[in-house]
Amino acid sequence: NLEIYYTSENISDRLVIATGTYFRENDLILDHPHSIQLTSDETSYLVNIVLERPTEELTPLARINFKLLEDDLREKVFNGMNVNIQLCNANFIVVQTL
């Protein structure tokens, strides 16, 4: 139920596989289809997560959980490299940042 889109010129297959494995091993795959996108900019890797309700403001607890996820991905998947989670609509247009 997890689709991972990525830009092949910026993201290695190893990172895609490691991200999928991380989501599976940490029970982050939902009961319904959902999507993330891995890409990068000049300074960091970007993990774009599609929100089910992109127009709703995140609760403080949800923000904390996304920041914890960002920190854990940085350590366990991206080997300490800079990682930023961005929250997106279904077209991967950023609607909220952490």
N, CA, C and O atoms as CSV, one atom per row, in Angstrom:
chain,resi,resn,atom,element,x,y,z
A,1,ASN,N,N,0.795,-1.210,0.000
A,1,ASN,CA,C,0.000,0.000,0.000
A,1,ASN,C,C,0.839,1.277,0.000
A,1,ASN,O,O,0.283,2.374,0.046
A,2,LEU,N,N,2.152,1.155,-0.050
A,2,LEU,CA,C,3.012,2.337,-0.076
A,2,LEU,C,C,3.655,2.479,-1.444
A,2,LEU,O,O,4.359,1.582,-1.910
A,3,GLU,N,N,3.408,3.605,-2.078
A,3,GLU,CA,C,4.067,3.933,-3.339
A,3,GLU,C,C,5.197,4.899,-3.029
A,3,GLU,O,O,5.003,5.890,-2.326
A,4,ILE,N,N,6.384,4.603,-3.558
A,4,ILE,CA,C,7.520,5.498,-3.382
A,4,ILE,C,C,7.939,5.984,-4.763
A,4,ILE,O,O,8.419,5.210,-5.591
A,5,TYR,N,N,7.750,7.264,-4.993
A,5,TYR,CA,C,8.206,7.895,-6.226
A,5,TYR,C,C,9.562,8.528,-5.932
A,5,TYR,O,O,9.824,8.952,-4.807
A,6,TYR,N,N,10.412,8.589,-6.936
A,6,TYR,CA,C,11.711,9.202,-6.708
A,6,TYR,C,C,12.308,9.702,-8.013
A,6,TYR,O,O,11.947,9.259,-9.103
A,7,THR,N,N,13.224,10.631,-7.864
A,7,THR,CA,C,13.936,11.168,-9.017
A,7,THR,C,C,15.245,10.406,-9.133
A,7,THR,O,O,16.133,10.544,-8.291
A,8,SER,N,N,15.358,9.606,-10.175
A,8,SER,CA,C,16.486,8.682,-10.298
A,8,SER,C,C,17.833,9.384,-10.441
A,8,SER,O,O,18.866,8.793,-10.127
A,9,GLU,N,N,17.843,10.629,-10.905
A,9,GLU,CA,C,19.123,11.324,-11.026
A,9,GLU,C,C,19.641,11.817,-9.678
A,9,GLU,O,O,20.832,12.097,-9.543
A,10,ASN,N,N,18.765,11.928,-8.680
A,10,ASN,CA,C,19.168,12.442,-7.371
A,10,ASN,C,C,19.132,11.400,-6.257
A,10,ASN,O,O,19.799,11.566,-5.235
A,11,ILE,N,N,18.367,10.336,-6.440
A,11,ILE,CA,C,18.125,9.362,-5.378
A,11,ILE,C,C,18.551,7.980,-5.859
A,11,ILE,O,O,18.129,7.523,-6.921
A,12,SER,N,N,19.381,7.329,-5.075
A,12,SER,CA,C,19.850,5.993,-5.453
A,12,SER,C,C,18.787,4.935,-5.145
A,12,SER,O,O,17.924,5.128,-4.289
A,13,ASP,N,N,18.871,3.831,-5.854
A,13,ASP,CA,C,17.970,2.711,-5.587
A,13,ASP,C,C,18.122,2.239,-4.140
A,13,ASP,O,O,17.145,1.816,-3.521
A,14,ARG,N,N,19.336,2.309,-3.603
A,14,ARG,CA,C,19.574,1.889,-2.219
A,14,ARG,C,C,18.727,2.695,-1.239
A,14,ARG,O,O,18.175,2.139,-0.289
A,15,LEU,N,N,18.622,4.016,-1.470
A,15,LEU,CA,C,17.815,4.850,-0.581
A,15,LEU,C,C,16.332,4.527,-0.684
A,15,LEU,O,O,15.616,4.549,0.317
A,16,VAL,N,N,15.876,4.229,-1.884
A,16,VAL,CA,C,14.465,3.875,-2.077
A,16,VAL,C,C,14.153,2.576,-1.337
A,16,VAL,O,O,13.161,2.491,-0.612
A,17,ILE,N,N,14.998,1.571,-1.519
A,17,ILE,CA,C,14.789,0.283,-0.857
A,17,ILE,C,C,14.880,0.438,0.656
A,17,ILE,O,O,14.067,-0.128,1.386
A,18,ALA,N,N,15.859,1.195,1.129
A,18,ALA,CA,C,16.012,1.405,2.573
A,18,ALA,C,C,14.805,2.142,3.157
A,18,ALA,O,O,14.378,1.844,4.273
A,19,THR,N,N,14.258,3.097,2.411
A,19,THR,CA,C,13.075,3.823,2.889
A,19,THR,C,C,11.873,2.891,2.973
A,19,THR,O,O,11.150,2.898,3.970
A,20,GLY,N,N,11.654,2.094,1.942
A,20,GLY,CA,C,10.550,1.135,1.964
A,20,GLY,C,C,10.692,0.138,3.102
A,20,GLY,O,O,9.717,-0.182,3.782
A,21,THR,N,N,11.893,-0.346,3.304
A,21,THR,CA,C,12.164,-1.285,4.404
A,21,THR,C,C,11.895,-0.621,5.747
A,21,THR,O,O,11.295,-1.229,6.634
A,22,TYR,N,N,12.337,0.628,5.902
A,22,TYR,CA,C,12.115,1.361,7.149
A,22,TYR,C,C,10.613,1.483,7.428
A,22,TYR,O,O,10.163,1.214,8.542
A,23,PHE,N,N,9.841,1.886,6.418
A,23,PHE,CA,C,8.395,2.040,6.608
A,23,PHE,C,C,7.750,0.699,6.979
A,23,PHE,O,O,6.880,0.651,7.849
A,24,ARG,N,N,8.169,-0.380,6.325
A,24,ARG,CA,C,7.608,-1.703,6.621
A,24,ARG,C,C,7.986,-2.146,8.034
A,24,ARG,O,O,7.118,-2.570,8.798
A,25,GLU,N,N,9.256,-2.055,8.388
A,25,GLU,CA,C,9.718,-2.534,9.693
A,25,GLU,C,C,9.180,-1.720,10.860
A,25,GLU,O,O,9.133,-2.213,11.986
A,26,ASN,N,N,8.775,-0.480,10.606
A,26,ASN,CA,C,8.252,0.385,11.663
A,26,ASN,C,C,6.737,0.537,11.604
A,26,ASN,O,O,6.173,1.452,12.204
A,27,ASP,N,N,6.085,-0.364,10.878
A,27,ASP,CA,C,4.617,-0.384,10.774
A,27,ASP,C,C,4.032,0.960,10.353
A,27,ASP,O,O,3.030,1.415,10.905
A,28,LEU,N,N,4.669,1.586,9.370
A,28,LEU,CA,C,4.203,2.883,8.885
A,28,LEU,C,C,3.416,2.768,7.578
A,28,LEU,O,O,2.994,3.774,7.008
A,29,ILE,N,N,3.226,1.542,7.114
A,29,ILE,CA,C,2.434,1.341,5.898
A,29,ILE,C,C,0.974,1.234,6.316
A,29,ILE,O,O,0.607,0.389,7.133
A,30,LEU,N,N,0.153,2.100,5.745
A,30,LEU,CA,C,-1.255,2.193,6.123
A,30,LEU,C,C,-2.070,1.064,5.501
A,30,LEU,O,O,-1.577,0.319,4.654
A,31,ASP,N,N,-3.322,0.952,5.933
A,31,ASP,CA,C,-4.225,-0.076,5.402
A,31,ASP,C,C,-4.759,0.279,4.024
A,31,ASP,O,O,-5.402,-0.549,3.378
A,32,HIS,N,N,-4.505,1.486,3.571
A,32,HIS,CA,C,-4.966,1.923,2.251
A,32,HIS,C,C,-3.765,2.499,1.489
A,32,HIS,O,O,-2.756,2.850,2.102
A,33,PRO,N,N,-3.865,2.597,0.182
A,33,PRO,CA,C,-2.738,3.123,-0.599
A,33,PRO,C,C,-2.367,4.550,-0.181
A,33,PRO,O,O,-3.237,5.394,0.038
A,34,HIS,N,N,-1.071,4.797,-0.079
A,34,HIS,CA,C,-0.559,6.140,0.200
A,34,HIS,C,C,0.788,6.284,-0.471
A,34,HIS,O,O,1.409,5.294,-0.860
A,35,SER,N,N,1.243,7.533,-0.606
A,35,SER,CA,C,2.430,7.795,-1.419
A,35,SER,C,C,3.397,8.730,-0.725
A,35,SER,O,O,3.018,9.609,0.049
A,36,ILE,N,N,4.682,8.500,-1.038
A,36,ILE,CA,C,5.734,9.429,-0.668
A,36,ILE,C,C,6.618,9.640,-1.893
A,36,ILE,O,O,6.594,8.854,-2.840
A,37,GLN,N,N,7.379,10.693,-1.854
A,37,GLN,CA,C,8.308,10.996,-2.946
A,37,GLN,C,C,9.663,11.332,-2.330
A,37,GLN,O,O,9.747,12.104,-1.375
A,38,LEU,N,N,10.713,10.751,-2.882
A,38,LEU,CA,C,12.071,11.058,-2.454
A,38,LEU,C,C,12.733,11.886,-3.542
A,38,LEU,O,O,12.747,11.508,-4.714
A,39,THR,N,N,13.274,13.011,-3.136
A,39,THR,CA,C,13.977,13.878,-4.066
A,39,THR,C,C,15.035,14.649,-3.280
A,39,THR,O,O,15.298,14.317,-2.124
A,40,SER,N,N,15.632,15.643,-3.866
A,40,SER,CA,C,16.619,16.434,-3.134
A,40,SER,C,C,16.670,17.838,-3.705
A,40,SER,O,O,16.215,18.099,-4.819
A,41,ASP,N,N,17.235,18.731,-2.914
A,41,ASP,CA,C,17.554,20.067,-3.400
A,41,ASP,C,C,19.048,20.278,-3.168
A,41,ASP,O,O,19.780,19.310,-2.963
A,42,GLU,N,N,19.499,21.496,-3.196
A,42,GLU,CA,C,20.930,21.778,-3.083
A,42,GLU,C,C,21.503,21.410,-1.719
A,42,GLU,O,O,22.702,21.159,-1.600
A,43,THR,N,N,20.658,21.375,-0.687
A,43,THR,CA,C,21.183,21.201,0.666
A,43,THR,C,C,20.727,19.935,1.382
A,43,THR,O,O,21.327,19.560,2.389
A,44,SER,N,N,19.683,19.264,0.892
A,44,SER,CA,C,19.170,18.127,1.658
A,44,SER,C,C,18.344,17.175,0.803
A,44,SER,O,O,17.925,17.493,-0.311
A,45,TYR,N,N,18.132,16.000,1.370
A,45,TYR,CA,C,17.159,15.072,0.805
A,45,TYR,C,C,15.787,15.510,1.265
A,45,TYR,O,O,15.627,16.006,2.380
A,46,LEU,N,N,14.798,15.327,0.408
A,46,LEU,CA,C,13.430,15.711,0.723
A,46,LEU,C,C,12.549,14.476,0.681
A,46,LEU,O,O,12.572,13.711,-0.283
A,47,VAL,N,N,11.777,14.294,1.735
A,47,VAL,CA,C,10.801,13.220,1.789
A,47,VAL,C,C,9.437,13.900,1.761
A,47,VAL,O,O,8.997,14.481,2.753
A,48,ASN,N,N,8.786,13.818,0.621
A,48,ASN,CA,C,7.477,14.440,0.449
A,48,ASN,C,C,6.404,13.405,0.757
A,48,ASN,O,O,6.325,12.368,0.099
A,49,ILE,N,N,5.590,13.686,1.746
A,49,ILE,CA,C,4.550,12.765,2.188
A,49,ILE,C,C,3.195,13.346,1.813
A,49,ILE,O,O,2.883,14.488,2.149
A,50,VAL,N,N,2.392,12.547,1.112
A,50,VAL,CA,C,1.054,12.983,0.719
A,50,VAL,C,C,0.124,12.841,1.916
A,50,VAL,O,O,0.016,11.770,2.511
A,51,LEU,N,N,-0.540,13.929,2.255
A,51,LEU,CA,C,-1.512,13.938,3.350
A,51,LEU,C,C,-2.887,13.545,2.824
A,51,LEU,O,O,-3.258,13.897,1.704
A,52,GLU,N,N,-3.634,12.818,3.636
A,52,GLU,CA,C,-5.000,12.461,3.253
A,52,GLU,C,C,-5.887,13.692,3.157
A,52,GLU,O,O,-6.716,13.798,2.253
A,53,ARG,N,N,-5.714,14.617,4.083
A,53,ARG,CA,C,-6.495,15.863,4.101
A,53,ARG,C,C,-5.511,17.030,4.121
A,53,ARG,O,O,-5.242,17.602,5.177
A,54,PRO,N,N,-4.976,17.381,2.956
A,54,PRO,CA,C,-3.889,18.365,2.914
A,54,PRO,C,C,-4.272,19.774,3.347
A,54,PRO,O,O,-3.391,20.574,3.661
A,55,THR,N,N,-5.556,20.096,3.373
A,55,THR,CA,C,-5.947,21.451,3.753
A,55,THR,C,C,-6.127,21.613,5.261
A,55,THR,O,O,-6.258,22.734,5.753
A,56,GLU,N,N,-6.135,20.506,5.994
A,56,GLU,CA,C,-6.283,20.584,7.446
A,56,GLU,C,C,-4.937,20.861,8.103
A,56,GLU,O,O,-3.915,20.290,7.722
A,57,GLU,N,N,-4.954,21.735,9.085
A,57,GLU,CA,C,-3.739,22.041,9.845
A,57,GLU,C,C,-3.385,20.843,10.721
A,57,GLU,O,O,-4.262,20.212,11.310
A,58,LEU,N,N,-2.094,20.539,10.799
A,58,LEU,CA,C,-1.639,19.433,11.633
A,58,LEU,C,C,-1.806,19.770,13.109
A,58,LEU,O,O,-1.675,20.923,13.520
A,59,THR,N,N,-2.098,18.742,13.894
A,59,THR,CA,C,-2.139,18.930,15.344
A,59,THR,C,C,-0.708,19.051,15.854
A,59,THR,O,O,0.222,18.615,15.175
A,60,PRO,N,N,-0.516,19.622,17.011
A,60,PRO,CA,C,0.839,19.679,17.581
A,60,PRO,C,C,1.470,18.286,17.718
A,60,PRO,O,O,2.667,18.128,17.477
A,61,LEU,N,N,0.685,17.285,18.097
A,61,LEU,CA,C,1.215,15.932,18.231
A,61,LEU,C,C,1.654,15.380,16.871
A,61,LEU,O,O,2.694,14.727,16.780
A,62,ALA,N,N,0.884,15.631,15.826
A,62,ALA,CA,C,1.262,15.170,14.488
A,62,ALA,C,C,2.565,15.830,14.050
A,62,ALA,O,O,3.420,15.171,13.459
A,63,ARG,N,N,2.727,17.118,14.329
A,63,ARG,CA,C,3.979,17.812,13.993
A,63,ARG,C,C,5.168,17.178,14.712
A,63,ARG,O,O,6.223,16.970,14.112
A,64,ILE,N,N,4.995,16.875,15.985
A,64,ILE,CA,C,6.065,16.228,16.750
A,64,ILE,C,C,6.398,14.868,16.139
A,64,ILE,O,O,7.570,14.524,15.982
A,65,ASN,N,N,5.371,14.101,15.796
A,65,ASN,CA,C,5.603,12.775,15.223
A,65,ASN,C,C,6.323,12.853,13.878
A,65,ASN,O,O,7.198,12.033,13.600
A,66,PHE,N,N,5.967,13.822,13.046
A,66,PHE,CA,C,6.664,13.987,11.764
A,66,PHE,C,C,8.123,14.398,11.992
A,66,PHE,O,O,9.010,13.941,11.270
A,67,LYS,N,N,8.379,15.251,12.983
A,67,LYS,CA,C,9.766,15.638,13.288
A,67,LYS,C,C,10.564,14.431,13.798
A,67,LYS,O,O,11.733,14.269,13.449
A,68,LEU,N,N,9.941,13.593,14.615
A,68,LEU,CA,C,10.607,12.384,15.084
A,68,LEU,C,C,10.894,11.442,13.919
A,68,LEU,O,O,11.958,10.824,13.865
A,69,LEU,N,N,9.958,11.331,12.995
A,69,LEU,CA,C,10.166,10.513,11.800
A,69,LEU,C,C,11.320,11.069,10.977
A,69,LEU,O,O,12.163,10.311,10.498
A,70,GLU,N,N,11.363,12.369,10.812
A,70,GLU,CA,C,12.447,13.021,10.072
A,70,GLU,C,C,13.805,12.703,10.702
A,70,GLU,O,O,14.758,12.363,10.000
A,71,ASP,N,N,13.885,12.815,12.015
A,71,ASP,CA,C,15.138,12.519,12.720
A,71,ASP,C,C,15.537,11.054,12.574
A,71,ASP,O,O,16.710,10.740,12.371
A,72,ASP,N,N,14.562,10.167,12.678
A,72,ASP,CA,C,14.848,8.738,12.586
A,72,ASP,C,C,15.277,8.348,11.168
A,72,ASP,O,O,16.196,7.548,10.995
A,73,LEU,N,N,14.614,8.909,10.161
A,73,LEU,CA,C,15.021,8.649,8.771
A,73,LEU,C,C,16.447,9.143,8.531
A,73,LEU,O,O,17.235,8.474,7.863
A,74,ARG,N,N,16.772,10.304,9.072
A,74,ARG,CA,C,18.119,10.861,8.926
A,74,ARG,C,C,19.158,9.864,9.443
A,74,ARG,O,O,20.179,9.631,8.796
A,75,GLU,N,N,18.896,9.290,10.589
A,75,GLU,CA,C,19.843,8.363,11.205
A,75,GLU,C,C,19.858,6.998,10.544
A,75,GLU,O,O,20.926,6.472,10.229
A,76,LYS,N,N,18.679,6.415,10.331
A,76,LYS,CA,C,18.598,5.006,9.954
A,76,LYS,C,C,18.574,4.744,8.455
A,76,LYS,O,O,18.888,3.636,8.021
A,77,VAL,N,N,18.210,5.738,7.658
A,77,VAL,CA,C,18.132,5.526,6.208
A,77,VAL,C,C,19.169,6.363,5.470
A,77,VAL,O,O,19.827,5.869,4.554
A,78,PHE,N,N,19.318,7.627,5.860
A,78,PHE,CA,C,20.151,8.562,5.109
A,78,PHE,C,C,21.534,8.776,5.734
A,78,PHE,O,O,22.241,9.716,5.370
A,79,ASN,N,N,21.911,7.918,6.659
A,79,ASN,CA,C,23.264,7.920,7.243
A,79,ASN,C,C,23.726,9.297,7.730
A,79,ASN,O,O,24.865,9.697,7.490
A,80,GLY,N,N,22.832,10.014,8.416
A,80,GLY,CA,C,23.195,11.292,8.999
A,80,GLY,C,C,23.132,12.485,8.060
A,80,GLY,O,O,23.381,13.616,8.478
A,81,MET,N,N,22.802,12.247,6.800
A,81,MET,CA,C,22.680,13.360,5.846
A,81,MET,C,C,21.460,14.203,6.205
A,81,MET,O,O,20.561,13.730,6.899
A,82,ASN,N,N,21.426,15.442,5.738
A,82,ASN,CA,C,20.315,16.340,6.011
A,82,ASN,C,C,19.054,15.842,5.297
A,82,ASN,O,O,19.077,15.585,4.093
A,83,VAL,N,N,17.962,15.709,6.044
A,83,VAL,CA,C,16.686,15.229,5.518
A,83,VAL,C,C,15.587,16.165,6.002
A,83,VAL,O,O,15.560,16.552,7.170
A,84,ASN,N,N,14.686,16.523,5.103
A,84,ASN,CA,C,13.527,17.341,5.467
A,84,ASN,C,C,12.268,16.674,4.963
A,84,ASN,O,O,12.186,16.272,3.802
A,85,ILE,N,N,11.277,16.557,5.850
A,85,ILE,CA,C,9.960,16.065,5.445
A,85,ILE,C,C,9.129,17.268,5.046
A,85,ILE,O,O,9.094,18.285,5.738
A,86,GLN,N,N,8.461,17.126,3.910
A,86,GLN,CA,C,7.510,18.140,3.449
A,86,GLN,C,C,6.166,17.438,3.262
A,86,GLN,O,O,6.110,16.309,2.775
A,87,LEU,N,N,5.109,18.102,3.644
A,87,LEU,CA,C,3.774,17.526,3.566
A,87,LEU,C,C,3.073,18.080,2.337
A,87,LEU,O,O,3.061,19.288,2.105
A,88,CYS,N,N,2.483,17.173,1.546
A,88,CYS,CA,C,2.035,17.520,0.199
A,88,CYS,C,C,0.590,17.104,-0.053
A,88,CYS,O,O,-0.008,16.335,0.700
A,89,ASN,N,N,0.057,17.649,-1.150
A,89,ASN,CA,C,-1.218,17.162,-1.653
A,89,ASN,C,C,-0.939,15.987,-2.594
A,89,ASN,O,O,0.211,15.568,-2.729
A,90,ALA,N,N,-1.956,15.463,-3.232
A,90,ALA,CA,C,-1.813,14.274,-4.080
A,90,ALA,C,C,-0.912,14.494,-5.288
A,90,ALA,O,O,-0.466,13.524,-5.902
A,91,ASN,N,N,-0.634,15.745,-5.643
A,91,ASN,CA,C,0.247,16.054,-6.771
A,91,ASN,C,C,1.667,16.387,-6.314
A,91,ASN,O,O,2.463,16.914,-7.092
A,92,PHE,N,N,1.980,16.087,-5.078
A,92,PHE,CA,C,3.284,16.370,-4.463
A,92,PHE,C,C,3.606,17.855,-4.447
A,92,PHE,O,O,4.771,18.247,-4.522
A,93,ILE,N,N,2.590,18.664,-4.350
A,93,ILE,CA,C,2.789,20.096,-4.150
A,93,ILE,C,C,2.798,20.327,-2.644
A,93,ILE,O,O,1.865,19.936,-1.943
A,94,VAL,N,N,3.852,20.961,-2.155
A,94,VAL,CA,C,4.028,21.166,-0.722
A,94,VAL,C,C,2.918,22.082,-0.194
A,94,VAL,O,O,2.699,23.180,-0.705
A,95,VAL,N,N,2.230,21.600,0.837
A,95,VAL,CA,C,1.165,22.396,1.467
A,95,VAL,C,C,1.535,22.798,2.890
A,95,VAL,O,O,1.008,23.775,3.422
A,96,GLN,N,N,2.458,22.027,3.513
A,96,GLN,CA,C,2.896,22.355,4.862
A,96,GLN,C,C,4.332,21.893,5.038
A,96,GLN,O,O,4.736,20.859,4.506
A,97,THR,N,N,5.083,22.658,5.778
A,97,THR,CA,C,6.420,22.236,6.151
A,97,THR,C,C,6.476,22.112,7.664
A,97,THR,O,O,5.618,22.639,8.372
A,98,LEU,N,N,7.472,21.425,8.148
A,98,LEU,CA,C,7.582,21.214,9.608
A,98,LEU,C,C,8.386,22.324,10.248
A,98,LEU,O,O,8.585,22.320,11.463
